[in-house]
Amino acid sequence: MRVVFLGTGEIGVPTLKALAATAFHEIQAVFTQPDRPAGRDLKMRPSPVKVAAQELGLPVFQPEKIRTPEALAELRALAPDVIVVAAYGQILPKAVLSLPSFGCINIHASLLPRHRGASPIQAAILEGDTESGITIMQMDEGLDTGDMLFQVAIPIGSDETAGTLHDRLAELAPGALLACLDLIGRGEAQRQGQDDALATYAPKLARSDGEIAWNESAEQIERRIRAMTPWPGAYTFVTLGDARKILKIHRAKICEASGEPAGTVVAADDGGILVAAGRDGIVLQDIQIAGGKRLAAAEFLRGHPIALGAQLGNAG
């Protein structure tokens, strides 16, 4: 098949490479978001998909909006049989959806109809799901509402972070897509409509989603820490000396109830920093003060003592 690939995020890179390696499909071009400022120096940086496409020697287009007449003309000239979409970051208009003979198919990182939207990986961990997966979906004008063509599931580990689940799903996606394209090419793809009654929505994350609400249960807090790793990062506030600082939490575990008010530091020793939650407690194991290094809690305490009874969070 003649394929145009639309993608931006890292999750699409393994699939792009797998498509390029197969003899059954020909990638006509790659469309990705324009270079954006990133990092502390805010230098203009290409998307991971652009970097991979250039390494593969593929033509790259970076329209600010895919719906512009210029971008649509470029797509029409490429005459793709199918457009493959993986974390592209733009909503496709009907003019694009209807352009290829086999339409546009999307690689979505959840078991649809659960977790439609921009942050399905984080949502699966936040909600305590026991499994996630890849859904290959025939795109329509709705938000992740199109018919499902192919689906494959994997279990979510008890210590899974959004980062580790992302990487596992990224490696799962190429096989799912190639199998689906094979079925489409042979006219054997079975379209299954989504049950809207079972649908959930995972909106785009903001940095504020990483803030810990200590009145939540320890189970909810521990899941948030894993779901927000590596971005936007789970955090709370702590008083060190006379200053109130952001404390980033990389790793933690659930502990039995302490009986103290939520957010209270109950213990701070070589075993970590035990903080009371709305139910049970959380032991902070790996933490980082703003501008500092990631440290084991015991090592952090040697340079930044935290008094028993101290209150973490905005209420402190």
C-alpha positions in Angstrom: 0.0 0.0 0.0 1.0 3.6 -0.5 1.1 5.1 3.0 1.3 8.6 4.4 2.3 8.6 8.1 1.1 11.3 10.4 2.8 11.4 13.8 4.7 13.5 16.3 5.3 11.8 19.6 7.8 9.2 20.5 5.2 6.4 20.6 4.9 6.5 16.8 8.6 6.0 16.1 8.7 2.1 16.3 5.7 1.9 14.0 7.2 4.3 11.5 10.4 2.2 11.4 8.5 -1.0 11.1 6.5 0.4 8.1 9.7 1.5 6.4 11.2 -1.9 6.8 8.4 -3.9 5.2 8.4 -4.6 1.5 4.6 -4.6 1.4 4.1 -0.9 2.0 5.6 2.2 0.6 5.8 5.4 2.8 5.1 8.3 0.5 5.8 11.0 3.1 5.7 11.8 6.8 3.7 14.7 8.2 4.6 15.9 11.7 4.2 19.0 13.9 6.5 22.0 13.2 9.7 22.2 15.3 8.9 23.7 18.7 11.0 25.3 21.5 11.9 22.8 24.2 14.2 22.3 27.1 15.6 24.8 29.5 17.3 26.7 26.6 14.0 26.7 24.6 15.8 25.9 21.4 13.8 24.8 18.4 13.7 21.0 18.4 12.2 18.6 15.9 9.6 16.0 16.9 10.9 12.4 17.5 9.0 11.3 14.4 10.7 13.9 12.2 14.1 12.8 13.5 13.3 9.1 12.7 11.9 10.0 9.3 15.0 12.0 8.3 17.2 9.0 9.4 15.1 6.8 7.1 15.4 9.3 4.2 11.7 9.9 4.0 10.1 13.2 2.8 8.9 15.3 5.8 6.1 17.9 5.8 5.4 20.1 8.8 2.3 22.2 8.2 1.1 24.3 11.1 -2.4 23.1 10.3 -3.2 20.0 8.3 -6.5 21.6 7.1 -4.8 24.4 5.1 -5.3 24.3 1.3 -1.5 23.9 0.8 -1.3 20.8 3.1 -4.4 19.3 1.6 -2.9 19.8 -1.9 0.3 18.0 -0.8 -1.7 15.1 0.5 -3.7 14.8 -2.6 -0.6 14.8 -4.8 0.8 11.9 -2.8 -2.3 9.8 -3.5 -2.0 7.5 -0.5 -4.1 4.3 -0.2 -4.2 4.8 3.5 -3.1 7.4 6.1 -1.7 6.0 9.3 -2.0 8.3 12.3 0.0 8.0 15.6 -0.1 10.7 18.2 -0.1 13.4 15.5 -1.5 16.2 17.7 -4.1 17.7 15.3 -7.7 16.9 14.6 -8.1 15.7 11.0 -10.9 17.4 8.9 -13.3 15.4 6.7 -11.3 16.4 3.7 -8.3 14.4 5.0 -10.4 11.5 6.4 -12.0 10.9 3.1 -8.9 11.3 0.9 -7.3 7.8 0.9 -9.2 4.9 -0.6 -8.9 3.0 2.7 -9.4 6.1 4.8 -7.4 7.1 7.9 -6.5 4.7 10.6 -5.4 5.7 14.1 -3.1 3.9 16.5 -4.6 4.6 19.9 -2.8 3.6 23.2 -5.8 2.1 25.1 -8.4 -0.6 24.8 -11.2 1.6 23.3 -13.8 2.7 24.1 -12.0 3.1 27.4 -9.8 6.2 27.7 -10.6 8.1 24.5 -8.6 11.4 24.4 -5.1 12.7 24.8 -3.8 10.9 27.9 -5.0 7.3 27.7 -1.8 5.8 29.2 -1.8 8.0 32.3 -5.6 7.4 32.7 -5.2 3.6 32.7 -2.8 3.8 35.7 -4.7 6.5 37.5 -7.9 4.4 37.3 -6.2 1.3 38.5 -6.8 -0.7 35.3 -5.3 -4.1 35.2 -4.6 -4.0 31.4 -4.1 -1.6 28.6 -3.3 -2.1 24.9 -3.3 -0.8 21.3 -6.5 -0.2 19.3 -6.3 0.3 15.6 -9.3 2.4 14.7 -10.9 3.6 11.5 -11.0 7.4 12.0 -14.2 9.4 11.8 -14.9 13.1 12.7 -15.4 12.3 16.4 -12.7 12.1 19.1 -11.5 8.5 19.0 -15.1 7.3 18.2 -14.4 5.4 15.0 -14.9 1.7 14.4 -12.3 -0.6 15.9 -10.3 -2.8 13.4 -7.8 -4.5 15.5 -7.0 -4.7 19.2 -4.3 -6.3 21.4 -4.0 -6.1 25.2 -1.2 -6.3 27.7 -1.3 -6.4 31.5 -0.3 -3.3 33.6 2.3 -4.1 36.2 1.8 -3.1 39.8 4.8 -0.8 39.6 4.1 0.4 36.1 4.7 4.1 35.4 3.3 6.0 32.5 6.8 6.0 31.0 7.3 2.2 31.1 3.8 1.5 29.9 4.3 4.0 27.0 7.4 2.2 25.9 5.8 -1.2 26.0 2.8 0.0 24.0 5.1 1.7 21.5 6.7 -1.7 20.9 3.3 -3.4 20.7 1.9 -1.0 18.1 4.0 -2.0 15.0 2.8 -5.6 15.0 -0.8 -4.5 15.5 -0.7 -2.0 12.7 1.0 -4.4 10.2 -1.5 -7.2 11.0 -4.4 -4.7 10.5 -3.0 -3.4 7.2 -2.7 -7.0 6.0 -6.4 -7.6 6.8 -7.4 -4.3 5.1 -5.4 -5.2 2.0 -7.1 -8.6 1.7 -10.5 -7.2 2.4 -10.9 -9.1 5.6 -10.8 -6.4 8.2 -13.8 -6.6 10.5 -15.1 -3.2 11.7 -16.5 -3.2 15.3 -18.5 -0.2 16.5 -17.6 1.2 19.9 -20.1 1.0 22.7 -20.5 4.7 23.7 -22.0 3.7 27.1 -18.6 2.2 28.1 -16.6 5.1 26.9 -14.4 7.2 29.2 -12.4 10.3 28.4 -8.8 11.1 29.2 -8.1 14.9 28.6 -4.8 16.4 27.9 -2.6 16.7 31.0 -1.5 20.0 32.6 1.4 20.4 35.1 -1.1 20.9 37.8 -2.3 17.3 37.4 0.9 16.2 39.1 0.1 17.9 42.4 -0.6 15.5 45.2 -3.9 15.9 47.1 -3.0 14.3 50.5 -6.7 13.9 51.5 -7.0 11.2 48.8 -6.3 7.6 49.8 -2.8 6.2 49.7 -3.8 4.0 46.9 -5.0 6.9 44.8 -1.8 8.9 45.6 0.5 6.1 44.7 -1.3 5.6 41.4 -1.0 9.3 40.6 2.7 9.3 41.3 3.2 6.4 38.8 0.8 7.9 36.3 2.5 11.3 36.3 6.0 9.8 35.8 7.8 11.1 33.8 5.6 14.0 32.8 4.3 16.2 34.3 5.8 14.6 37.4 4.1 14.2 40.8 4.9 16.9 43.3 4.0 18.4 46.6 5.2 21.4 48.7 7.5 21.3 51.7 8.9 23.9 54.0 12.7 23.8 54.2 14.1 26.4 56.5 12.1 29.6 55.8 11.2 28.7 52.2 8.3 26.8 50.8 9.6 24.6 47.9 8.3 22.1 45.4 9.2 18.5 46.2 9.0 16.1 43.2 8.1 12.5 44.0 9.6 9.9 41.7 8.8 6.7 43.7 6.7 5.8 46.7 4.9 2.9 48.3 1.7 2.5 50.3 2.0 2.0 54.1 -0.6 1.2 56.7 -2.8 3.9 58.4 -1.0 6.4 60.6 -3.9 8.2 62.2 -2.4 11.6 61.6 -4.1 14.4 59.6 -3.6 14.1 55.8 -0.2 15.5 54.6 1.5 15.1 58.0 5.1 13.8 58.1 4.9 10.9 60.5 8.4 9.5 60.1 11.6 10.7 58.3 14.5 8.2 58.5 16.5 5.7 56.5 13.3 3.9 55.6 11.9 7.0 53.8 9.5 9.8 54.5 6.1 8.5 55.8 3.3 10.9 55.1 -0.3 10.4 56.2 -2.9 10.3 53.5 -6.7 10.5 53.6 -6.6 6.7 54.2 -3.4 4.9 55.1 0.0 6.5 54.4 2.6 6.9 51.7 6.3 6.3 52.1 8.3 8.7 49.8 11.3 6.8 48.5 12.9 8.8 45.7 12.4 12.5 45.7 13.9 15.7 44.2 13.8 19.3 45.4 13.3 22.0 42.6 16.7 22.6 41.1 18.3 19.6 42.8 19.1 16.0 41.9 16.9 13.0 42.3 17.9 11.3 45.6 16.8 8.4 47.8 14.7 9.9 50.6 17.3 8.9 53.2 20.1 10.7 51.3 17.8 13.7 50.8 17.1 14.0 54.6 20.8 14.2 55.4 21.0 17.5 53.5 17.4 18.6 54.1 16.0 17.6 57.5 12.2 17.5 57.7 10.7 17.6 61.1 8.1 15.1 62.3 4.7 16.7 62.2 5.6 19.0 59.2 2.7 19.5 56.8 3.2 18.8 53.1 1.1 20.4 50.4 -0.4 23.8 49.9 -2.1 23.7 53.3 1.2 23.5 55.1 
